[in-house]
């Protein structure tokens, strides 16, 4: 008896490029600068705090919204950094990583036929979530020049229709390493002011902004904050991507709808890790020092490629560096990334993988969230290409 065919809601979805390139790197013994995760450990103090929480008996279901101590710590951090006070009881929800927060925000807001504007290149979880909600993704491509990527707000404004339900923004931006600044927030506010359009702001790299610049969180802007789901990730901030703990901050009316999906999606998030993170957040130094920590790695990586045939684009945030490779090869991005992994033994991600339709710019993305010795090993090869 054959298995019945199952109609798919995601016909275009296969194995992610991150999984593909990491597997290829493993098979060929390549330095993996593709998938965005650190190859170094977190602060042992954080591990101790989680262990203490487990031994203290915090091993059963946490409250659906997150433990009060962690929600209070998140609200205090957001107010201290961005000047907006979110109510920890009704406006902060702890999530199973940022991806679950993003999907739940879309599922609670977007209905069949609603349009969602997505700025491309875009992280790959946005489009499947929109499709699962029955929405229609409307891509707007970033401009890219010799300096790097920027959002074309004129084109984005032109993409707005009466069916536009949400605009998704991401800063610091994956994969490009660009950031939004105050003028960008003003441009976005001018587009949504006086409308019912919601904003989903993916800010998982909020503590990775360099050269003395401030993170332009939408929480800073009153017009935007009143209609925004703001998402962040402890996995990114504390070097524990496998823990999958994040949060969403949003006005009470949006949070109520968000929690309707969240409670039937994951219900609650790992309890001892919530307790450990809450205790760890009593000291703000780990996230306040993060820009300097990662700027060192960015500068080391950029200096190592400065004399190479790669053309470096702006990297003002995240732990990613995009490069043009046209002086080295004329291969399409996916083929060049494969060649780089198999032959040069350094894995990268083709930026074309972050677009919903075929787009070739001759650019690949490297991740510099690695030990200095890992970066140097990769640079020894890349600088000679």
Order of alpha helices (4+ residues) and beta strands (2+ residues): alpha-beta-alpha-alpha-beta-alpha-beta-alpha-beta-beta-beta-alpha-beta-alpha-beta-alpha-beta-alpha-beta-alpha-alpha-alpha-alpha-beta-beta-alpha-beta-beta-beta-alpha
